[in-house]
Amino acid sequence: MSDRSVQISAGGVTVVAGLNHSETADALWDALPISGRAQIWGDEIYFSIPVDVDEAEDSEETVEMGAVAYWPPGNALCLFWGPTPMSAPGEIRPASAVNVMGLIDGDPTVLGSVADGAEVVVKRA
């Protein structure tokens, strides 16, 4: 369990995620609380956030299920629970490299019930 956890609520679903100690996670932590409107892309929710961080040296082209990440080109927070339209079989592939900031505790597939346009609220847990 991370010493920094965030609560993410959207469309009647709430998950908790532990953050790592990256520069990107620090920037997110400092910006909380934040909110936005969910955009759905395959099994991913993303939305723009008031954080502006460059692509990290250890950015990732594929992520694990439950990854909480930042997409630098869109200044967006991304939540992954399955394949995206760019994924090959057996992988979860963002549109381009993302800075992974943490991991959702528990079952991230509950995010599949969130509708496009739903309000997403992220705050310290």
C-alpha angles and dihedrals in degrees: 000000000000122000086227115056130174130202114221118195126184135153094350093312124112126190133173123220132190116226126219124224099259125132088249093053089048090054092049092047091052092050096052134156098050136157139190145151119282118245113194123215111171107303093345134095116203136170138166117267133189093257125107113191129151123241107282123238088242096046114146133232091197128029139196124254109277095027118156107206145165121233107208099200091059100028083234137155110224129199116193127197102154146344124334126209088269096051123114117215111295097015141089109222124185120213087262136343116317135196106241110221103174150317134268113245112231127358112352093186089084084080088072090082093060112109125226108265096025115142113257120202122191120189140154111281 
